[in-house]
Amino acid sequence: MISSVRSDLEQDEGWNEELWLLEPNGDVRPATPGEFAQAAPAARFSRSECLRRPKPQAWALRGFLSALVSPEAIQSLSLGYGRAVTFRSAEIARYRDGHYLRRHSDIFDGRLFGFVWFFNADPPAGAGGELIIEAESGEVTVIAPDEGSLAAINFQPNCFHHVARIRGSDWARYVIASHYALSESV
């Protein structure tokens, strides 16, 4: 499955680079390339490519996305969480040379937890792209972007995560991040 989804991701021509800036009040907003280039480095929140509409022929990718919202998945996640949960969103991202996502928390939109699914080939040594998760206790977990890996993140106040900058132009990090919330918060 991993290689089939990766093939769909690699072959899709619908990728768009997205640049986001951090506002003084802590909100983020999309930016044009000119705004991003002129912004202070501390204001540059993220740079990556997103796939908002997979092509219709991306059968493996579309099947995977369908599984994330299936009644069986939602029921299993609800049982595991101990309360009824619902699917909130999925983000399909590609990180290439120079791309990153700064430290942030996903405690908005009722989100409780999420999963990051890695569909890229194993990275070469020193390529970056690690997912770094910080617990409220200060404990840090570094998850290498290895092929087929899965990371689960429990969204809590004072818990953060970020994506280390990609270094090198020969490798791309492909991920799908799915987010879930309590069903009564919908």
Steps between C-alpha positions, in 0.01 A plus 500: 500500500778746589664479158163524320397815689850645452475435127169689488656788693811511282301495177247768595561836333265690731757593765513869597760663717345660806673766703362603838591795721464530876308813601593695818180375669604137441269429206641372171402609153593404145759720333610579148859412408588871516351545848672188623839608363468846658378376839733474794624141544314476833171570318543222241280223640515233233597414147380180336291372214140391542276282292146628545330289231659168408447400140201268439726212391692497832322184610735398782511852644124543476448159660728593788320832553164318497627261766584793731135605509341154483244404765729211601797731560288753691349222715844356579645840585198579719543172687871567546442857617210406728265761352333551165737671256462621145732576212593869484749543213782354295796685354712356221847656499829469317817645650801552277830686532459797736146412610403493869220554751573702813412408855127516566208336676191362330256571782240677289187402312421248775795278403591230753759290323649434160710263298788572265542231234836491318481394134847605387794272432752476783693827526873519440709577808476865600202577275289652780123476504478352850177553691592640842236470772532684832295386801387738772761338727774615261566151369585507130431218255668506159335290232708429191303528176559136412296325234173368640538661842202629693500760777209563737472839666275576796413871480528655846570851630874567523583214262659591169642348186690608191667366187876539464618677185567277201863508388581375153317500172497126423235392749140601578303439820140395421252501789131492567399650834153408624325673790214389723269677747223408742186437299298737720741787417405488131 
